[in-house]
Structures are given as C-alpha cells and as structure tokens.
C-alpha cells in the first residue's frame, strides 16, 4: 500500500467518524426536543457526547502523527536522481583511510591547471605527509582487469558482459605527478626530485587484476589495500615506492603545502543522506520567491560550505529546513565556525548540481542533502 492510499484511508476514517458523530448528535437533539421537560437529557448524555468528541480528536491526532511517520519512511521527498556516486565515494573512503594510516592530510577532487595542455587535470586524491606528496588515482573497477592490445586497461565486469576499456591509470598518474610538481613550483614550493610519487589504488573487493597489472610497483590491489599497515618506525608502508631514505619535511613546509592545496581549484562536494558523495559543480538554488530571497547570500563568492538540518521527526507544524552556512574567511584556510549563520526554507527547495563528467545538471531536494562544500 502506497502513502497516498494510507492518506486516503485516514481521511476516510476521520470523515466517517465526524459524519457519525454529527448524525448522532442531531438524533439526540431531535429526540430531546420531542420529549417532555421531565425527560430532558441527563448529565450522562452530556458526558457521553464529550467522550465521543475527545475520541474523535484522539483519532485525528493519532492519524496526523502516523501520517508524519509514514511520510518520513515512504514518501519520496528525500529522493534524489538516479545517479552513480560510487567513484566519488571510493575516493573519499581511500582518502580517509590514508589519513588514518599515515597521519597526513588528504585532498580530494583537485583540478590542477596543466600549463602544457591548457586544461585542468582532475586528480582523485593528493596525500601530504612529512615524507612526500602522494598523488593517488582511485579506480573503483569491479571484475577482471587486464591490459589490452592498445595498452589500455580492459575491465570485464561480472554484471556487464561487454568489456570496458579505460586509459592506463599508471600512465595517467605519472602525468599527474608532473602536473603537481609544476604547479607547486609555480606557487613557490619546489620539491626535491622523487618527493612527489604516484600510486594507483584498486579498492573494490571484486576487482581481480591480472598479474601484469598487480605486479606493477605503482599499483595497489584490493588484497594489498586490505592488508595495508604502516611500518612502526617510519610510519609509512613498504608499498610506497621510494619512501626509504627520504628526510622528513619541516612542519612549516607541510603547512605551506596544505595551504596551497586547500586553496587550489577543486570540484564542489555534494554530500547526500545515506553516506553518498558527489563531485561536480553547484549551479544554483530552485524554490519560491521568499526562499530565494533568504538564500541570496549563499553563493560561491561569499560562502565556503552550507549544512542542511532536518526538522524533528514528530513535528506537526509546517516543517522547514534549517540551512547553516559558513562565510568565507580569506585570511586563512576555510571558514570559522563562529561565523555560522542560519536561515529557514521549505523542504521543497532544490539544489541544481552538475556531476563531473556529466553534460547536464540535475535537481536534488534540499531535504536529501547533508552539506555542500563550494570551491573558491
């Protein structure tokens, strides 16, 4: 039974109850008027009528509460378009685990300018540790992966019988290493040769790479990824190529790298309920005139991030969403939580967001969103 049927049933029950009470009260009124003064209504009749009215309002109240609960569970207000977030989710999961293993700082979804190609290079993850800068290509392949005749990687999925060809990620990450080195040098932080390394991580448990792939030093298969542990002395794992023999970078130097990468061009991040993340570009809000007026200051030039808070589960009034936004602080790395501001808008308000590598922007209900991080 759908939500609309539940609503119809509730409306029918309440309507029949009200009609029955009205007919009963009219019948009592007619009966009392036809009787003599000696047979006027007793106090028990008034008590019975009051009890019926109380019961009616209890039914209405319970119906409203149950309607709210069912609406939260079954209604599609929080639905978002059929969109694949698995690649972005994998990048954020890899970044979080790398930070946990090595205590460094990971940056996801960078768009570093490539001076030679004249375009921006998308880089999945960049990890900055005290030993090096690690450029990571995350490939969330599922199925058997081998090297094809044109040196591309060919993935044959368990669900898709037709093999899919992908550019060699080892070659791609080596180019990204060169782009990062050039970009950091342009920003005034040249790194010694060998301090920027490239890795390809295959985090999907169903990824089965051929030996010609898994044997490459730059490739971390799921088996290696699952068993990965930092070495106690160096704090780095033995699969990091060239890590041995490097000296630690000074704290001030690491902080400068953090600042450069945190202020570098990157994709916007849309975090949806259900632990889903999408990288792309925030376009605009969609809603009624009053909400658009309230949201006029929530734009890229003024805001670095906004969070959506849902109303209480059993609220019986007209629910509104609380939008907490953080003005940009151009004096440092991000916004201060002390400057958080709050506005209330209708749940029907939407966000127009274009996923990377997509030609068309899609609408997302504001009630389905946890937060949006806007690049500078």
Secondary structure, DSSP 8 states (H G I E B T S, - for coil): --HHHHHHHHHHHHHHHHHHHHHHHHHHHHHHHHS-GGG---HHHHHHHHHHHHHHHHHHHHHHHHHHHHHHHH-GGG-B-S---HHHHHHHHHHHHHHHHH--EEEEEEEEEETTTTEEEEEEEEEE-SS-EEEEEE----EEEEE-TTS-EEEE-SS-SS-EEE--HHHHHHHHHHHHHHHHHHTT----TTSEEEEEE---TTEEE-HHHHTSTTEE-HHHHHT----TTTSS-TTSTT-TT-----HHHHHHHHHHHHTS-B-EEEEETTTEEEEEEEEEEE--HHHHHHTTT-STTTEEEEEEE---TT--S--EEEEEEEE--TTTTS--GGGEEEEEEETT-EEEEEETT-SS-EEEEGGGEEEEE---
